[in-house]
Amino acid sequence: MWSKNVSFTNGELHLSGIPATKLAQDFGTPAFFIDEDDFRTRASAWNNALRDEFGSHAGTVYYAAKAFISTAVATWVKECGIGIDVCTGGELAVALAGGIDPQKIEVHGNNKSVSEIDRAVSVGVKTIVMDSIHEIDRVATVARSHKKVQGVMLRLTPGIQAHTHESISTAHEDVKFGFSIASGAAWAAVEKVLSHPELELRGFHSHIGSQIFGTDSFQLAADRLISLLAKYRDVYGRELPELDLGGGYGIAYLPGDETLEPGEVMPALRSAVTASCEKHKLNIPIISIEPGRAIVGPTTFTLYEVGTTKDVVLEDGKTRRYISVDGGMSDNIRPSLYDAEYHAVIAHRASSASTVNSRVVGKHCETGDIVIREINLPSDIAPGDLIAIPATGAYGRSMASNYNHVPRPPVVAVKDGKARVIVRRENEEDLLALDVKE
């Protein structure tokens, strides 16, 4: 739940030896603090596990930029020797600015614009993952204009109901992503790609959802994709070389939660891929994966300052303590968007006070501006206290907004006892910069 370099001394949180009070003093609140060493360790762990299990069949660990990306993070990705998965022109621009080799970039997205496709092809990205018939024609047209043959994969929908929230489940039939295997759309897409000499079909891709625990769903997805690889072999007399099994590995957000570790996932995937390939008499393809949350999620905590507290008497006569912090849904939309749960602690002191039923809320003009819906926190929490919420590295800053014209928080990287801003705090000038004056 906490990054590896977080510790508590006399009740105060320290990151790489720096106390929370010092972090708040130097960088203000709210702010995201990311443990750079922990990010690098997790990225390397997934890369090593993929290589340990698949050996010469190991492809690329593509860090999912949508979880959180900045030029500094892109540089860490490059230095860790892994690749990156981008979904928009903006994410591609940041990846390139961070120095990532285009041959380590995979481009996703269910509605890539012609300009985004043109940029991707022109810079020489390794793979574009196709998501619609329209896109197949678009990529072919752009590749032809650049006199290139573009490597592509097809994102397939394997018809799996992953055990996660509906908003982040992406592999059942009724979703906007991919080509359905069951309906025949996937095979029609195969034939469409093969009609374009400007496209090289490298293999298949699936992503079954996010925040998934256990490996059964990943194993089933692998088997269904490999079955289609076998059909391709039977029809065309050759084998496609690659298979991308996506990401979505769950992490711990609450005390008692478990994190799906690479040492658990990769052996299960290897076993499933090996068994399915043996069943279909196929060579094992090159296997790639796309962890995002699993790498960056646990590396980061958000530090808030309490502004007000209020006791509210509920309809059943019980009392709930409302604790308002200086951020909220503009820096963490996940609880409002799909009921995500988080933990919180007082960050700067110990407390022996009894706990009370509490709700941590933000400063925005929405009843749904809730950071933590229900948690027992010390009854002596008061204005000016610091509260830290762990595991906010994924989909916190990346989904942040300026709702109520609140400037987005900074991201501060901490390493070897030193802290530095890698994404600065927005200010009022930033908020006004896009307004067109008459």
LUMBA-494868 format. One record per residue (C-alpha): residue in three letters; x, y, z. Coordinates in steps of 0.02 Angstrom, whole numbers, padded with zeros to 5 digits, always signed. Layout:
AlaXYZ...
END
This chain:
Met+00000+00000+00000Trp+00143+00119+00043Ser+00299+00135-00064Lys+00455+00047-00003Asn+00540+00206+00063Val+00395+00267+00170Ser+00421+00248+00357Phe+00343+00317+00515Thr+00442+00390+00661Asn+00347+00448+00816Gly+00191+00447+00711Glu+00260+00557+00573Leu+00271+00495+00394His+00442+00504+00311Leu+00481+00473+00127Ser+00662+00430+00097Gly+00699+00509+00265Ile+00608+00673+00231Pro+00467+00708+00357Ala+00292+00752+00299Thr+00301+00923+00383Lys+00456+00965+00280Leu+00373+00905+00119Ala+00220+01011+00154Gln+00326+01161+00200Asp+00432+01151+00043Phe+00301+01101-00086Gly+00131+01146-00012Thr-00028+01045-00014Pro-00111+00958-00096Ala+00035+00874-00182Phe+00083+00703-00251Phe+00246+00630-00186Ile+00320+00489-00291Asp+00456+00370-00232Glu+00572+00364-00383Asp+00670+00213-00320Asp+00509+00116-00294Phe+00450+00156-00471Arg+00612+00093-00545Thr+00611-00063-00435Arg+00433-00109-00486Ala+00467-00078-00671Ser+00621-00188-00664Ala+00528-00324-00568Trp+00397-00341-00705Asn+00531-00339-00840Asn+00636-00470-00751Ala+00486-00582-00717Leu+00434-00578-00899Arg+00610-00628-00952Asp+00630-00759-00818Glu+00470-00848-00870Phe+00470-00827-01058Gly+00657-00821-01097Ser+00683-00798-01284His+00495-00777-01304Ala+00492-00623-01191Gly+00434-00468-01281Thr+00415-00295-01207Val+00348-00229-01043Tyr+00250-00078-01102Tyr+00220+00044-00959Ala+00040+00107-00978Ala+00062+00295-00990Lys-00121+00327-00951Ala-00088+00283-00769Phe+00030+00432-00753Ile+00156+00507-00872Ser+00275+00654-00872Thr+00440+00681-00960Ala+00533+00629-00803Val+00434+00468-00789Ala+00462+00434-00974Thr+00649+00452-00942Trp+00638+00327-00798Val+00547+00207-00914Lys+00685+00224-01043Glu+00822+00199-00913Cys+00734+00043-00846Gly+00744-00032-01020Ile+00557-00054-01044Gly+00436+00017-01171Ile+00282+00126-01159Asp+00101+00111-01213Val+00020+00275-01265Cys-00162+00309-01308Thr-00162+00487-01377Gly-00054+00610-01470Gly-00020+00698-01306Glu+00046+00542-01222Leu+00152+00506-01375Ala+00224+00682-01369Val+00273+00661-01186Ala+00351+00490-01219Leu+00456+00560-01361Ala+00504+00713-01258Gly+00564+00593-01123Gly+00682+00513-01248Ile+00595+00346-01275Asp+00646+00255-01434Pro+00494+00247-01551Gln+00531+00061-01572Lys+00487+00044-01388Ile+00318+00130-01411Glu+00150+00047-01437Val+00000+00155-01486His-00174+00116-01421Gly-00341+00205-01423Asn-00515+00167-01489Asn-00529+00326-01594Lys-00358+00382-01654Ser-00367+00536-01763Val-00282+00542-01932Ser-00157+00669-01864Glu-00116+00554-01716Ile-00091+00408-01834Asp+00016+00514-01949Arg+00129+00566-01804Ala+00147+00387-01744Val+00191+00319-01916Ser+00306+00463-01960Val+00412+00445-01801Gly+00422+00257-01825Val+00326+00180-01679Lys+00344-00007-01671Thr+00161-00055-01659Ile-00011+00022-01682Val-00148-00079-01598Met-00303-00076-01709Asp-00474-00051-01632Ser-00596-00031-01779Ile-00616-00067-01964His-00610+00121-02001Glu-00441+00130-01914Ile-00369-00009-02021Asp-00401+00093-02177Arg-00336+00252-02095Val-00171+00175-02041Ala-00148+00095-02211Thr-00177+00261-02298Val-00055+00352-02186Ala+00077+00216-02202Arg+00060+00224-02391Ser+00086+00412-02388His+00248+00387-02292Lys+00300+00240-02403Lys+00311+00128-02250Val+00248-00041-02194Gln+00176-00015-02020Gly+00176-00152-01890Val+00002-00176-01815Met-00091-00286-01694Leu-00278-00313-01674Arg-00358-00281-01505Leu-00478-00424-01476Thr-00624-00443-01357Pro-00611-00619-01286Gly-00783-00615-01204Ile-00725-00619-01023Gln-00815-00538-00877Ala-00668-00486-00769His-00707-00468-00584Thr-00687-00280-00567His-00794-00122-00576Glu-00899-00108-00734Ser-00816+00057-00782Ile-00645-00026-00792Ser-00696-00195-00862Thr-00650-00200-01046Ala-00658-00378-01113His-00843-00425-01111Glu-00945-00405-01269Asp-01038-00243-01233Val-00890-00122-01232Lys-00817+00006-01351Phe-00647-00080-01362Gly-00583-00208-01485Phe-00649-00338-01606Ser-00759-00477-01537Ile-00694-00653-01562Ala-00864-00732-01534Ser-00958-00625-01661Gly-00832-00651-01800Ala-00779-00468-01801Ala-00602-00516-01755Trp-00582-00630-01905Ala-00656-00499-02021Ala-00526-00377-01954Val-00387-00503-01991Glu-00443-00515-02171Lys-00458-00326-02184Val-00279-00299-02123Leu-00212-00429-02243Ser-00293-00336-02388His-00174-00190-02358Pro+00008-00219-02411Glu+00057-00066-02307Leu+00013-00159-02146Glu+00109-00300-02062Leu-00002-00399-01943Arg+00110-00445-01797Gly-00019-00531-01687Phe-00161-00505-01565His-00189-00402-01410Ser-00313-00403-01267His-00339-00301-01110Ile-00474-00372-00998Gly-00489-00231-00872Ser-00406-00146-00725Gln-00380-00182-00540Ile-00400-00370-00565Phe-00344-00496-00434Gly-00306-00678-00470Thr-00243-00745-00635Asp-00388-00849-00701Ser-00457-00713-00815Phe-00286-00678-00890Gln-00260-00864-00922Leu-00430-00881-01007Ala-00396-00729-01116Ala-00229-00802-01170Asp-00310-00966-01220Arg-00443-00881-01325Leu-00317-00773-01416Ile-00205-00921-01449Ser-00353-01016-01521Leu-00369-00876-01649Leu-00183-00884-01684Ala-00209-01067-01724Lys-00351-01026-01843Tyr-00239-00900-01930Arg-00104-01034-01948Asp-00228-01159-02018Val-00299-01038-02146Tyr-00140-00949-02202Gly-00006-01079-02171Arg+00103-00968-02062Glu+00105-00912-01882Leu+00088-00736-01813Pro+00239-00698-01704Glu+00170-00592-01560Leu+00040-00590-01421Asp+00009-00444-01304Leu-00088-00493-01148Gly-00114-00317-01082Gly-00112-00265-00900Gly-00238-00228-00763Tyr-00148-00311-00617Gly-00225-00259-00451Ile-00137-00166-00311Ala-00173-00140-00125Tyr-00269+00017-00080Leu-00330-00032+00094Pro-00251-00118+00243Gly-00267-00304+00215Asp-00274-00289+00026Glu-00150-00389-00076Thr-00054-00336-00230Leu-00043-00450-00381Glu+00145-00471-00394Pro+00245-00510-00553Gly+00310-00670-00472Glu+00131-00731-00463Val+00067-00668-00631Met+00208-00718-00748Pro+00220-00903-00702Ala+00031-00919-00720Leu+00036-00836-00891Arg+00182-00943-00947Ser+00090-01100-00894Ala-00069-01047-00985Val+00022-00994-01144Thr+00127-01152-01148Ala-00022-01267-01122Ser-00128-01179-01252Cys+00012-01179-01381Glu+00043-01363-01351Lys-00143-01399-01372His-00147-01308-01539Lys+00027-01366-01593Leu+00089-01186-01607Asn+00258-01111-01572Ile+00256-00999-01418Pro+00240-00820-01480Ile+00331-00668-01416Ile+00236-00614-01259Ser+00217-00432-01206Ile+00123-00355-01059Glu+00063-00180-01008Pro+00072-00145-00821Gly+00034+00036-00774Arg-00053+00044-00606Ala+00053-00103-00545Ile+00211-00001-00573Val+00162+00176-00523Gly+00010+00154-00410Pro+00097+00106-00246Thr+00243+00227-00273Thr+00145+00384-00232Phe+00045+00463-00091Thr-00055+00623-00088Leu-00028+00746+00054Tyr-00174+00858+00104Glu-00204+00988+00238Val-00365+00983+00338Gly-00467+01142+00320Thr-00625+01108+00422Thr-00710+00969+00519Lys-00896+00952+00548Asp-01004+00827+00642Val-01163+00780+00549Val-01308+00688+00631Leu-01373+00555+00513Glu-01553+00499+00489Asp-01526+00348+00601Gly-01464+00460+00742Lys-01281+00414+00722Thr-01147+00546+00694Arg-01020+00558+00554Arg-00868+00671+00559Tyr-00838+00762+00394Ile-00655+00806+00367Ser-00628+00930+00226Val-00458+00935+00141Asp-00383+01061+00019Gly-00402+00949-00134Gly-00534+00823-00182Met-00613+00762-00343Ser-00503+00878-00448Asp-00348+00778-00398Asn-00432+00608-00368Ile-00590+00578-00467Arg-00587+00388-00443Pro-00697+00378-00286Ser-00831+00483-00372Leu-00811+00400-00541Tyr-00816+00217-00491Asp-00822+00203-00301Ala-00635+00175-00279Glu-00582+00153-00098Tyr-00430+00228-00012His-00348+00232+00159Ala-00287+00385+00256Val-00174+00425+00403Ile-00123+00578+00501Ala+00044+00615+00421His+00136+00728+00545Arg+00099+00664+00720Ala+00042+00517+00824Ser-00132+00515+00901Ser-00198+00415+01046Ala-00373+00487+01029Ser-00520+00371+01004Thr-00577+00349+00826Val-00739+00410+00751Asn-00835+00366+00595Ser-00769+00491+00468Arg-00787+00543+00288Val-00643+00631+00199Val-00710+00756+00073Gly-00641+00888-00043Lys-00672+01073-00067His-00775+01064-00226Cys-00957+01111-00253Glu-01020+00932-00267Thr-01098+00818-00137Gly-01006+00678-00226Asp-00837+00761-00194Ile-00784+00619-00079Val-00606+00557-00060Ile-00645+00420+00067Arg-00827+00376+00098Glu-00807+00292+00266Ile-00655+00271+00379Asn-00620+00273+00565Leu-00500+00416+00602Pro-00440+00493+00766Ser-00566+00610+00844Asp-00436+00745+00874Ile-00406+00783+00689Ala-00418+00971+00671Pro-00387+01111+00544Gly-00204+01121+00497Asp-00171+00934+00516Leu-00088+00841+00373Ile-00171+00687+00300Ala-00083+00566+00184Ile-00173+00447+00065Pro-00066+00307-00007Ala-00071+00220-00176Thr-00123+00373-00276Gly+00008+00357-00413Ala-00111+00286-00543Tyr-00255+00387-00613Gly-00237+00528-00486Arg-00137+00666-00568Ser-00169+00590-00741Met-00359+00612-00720Ala-00347+00778-00627Ser-00453+00925-00681Asn-00474+01111-00647Tyr-00652+01095-00582Asn-00700+01254-00487His-00542+01325-00566Val-00433+01240-00438Pro-00251+01228-00498Arg-00190+01049-00516Pro-00063+00990-00385Pro+00122+00963-00417Val+00209+00796-00428Val+00367+00787-00323Ala+00494+00647-00348Val+00592+00592-00195Lys+00754+00493-00207Asp+00901+00469-00089Gly+00835+00595+00036Lys+00811+00732-00094Ala+00649+00798-00168Arg+00622+00885-00334Val+00469+00944-00430Ile+00441+00846-00592Val+00271+00923-00631Arg+00247+01096-00556Arg+00091+01159-00470Glu-00026+01255-00583Asn-00060+01438-00541Glu-00188+01570-00585Glu-00089+01621-00739Asp-00107+01443-00804Leu-00295+01449-00773Leu-00310+01611-00872Ala-00186+01565-01010Leu-00314+01489-01129Asp-00443+01628-01113Val-00453+01732-01273Lys-00464+01917-01235Glu-00570+02027-01346
END
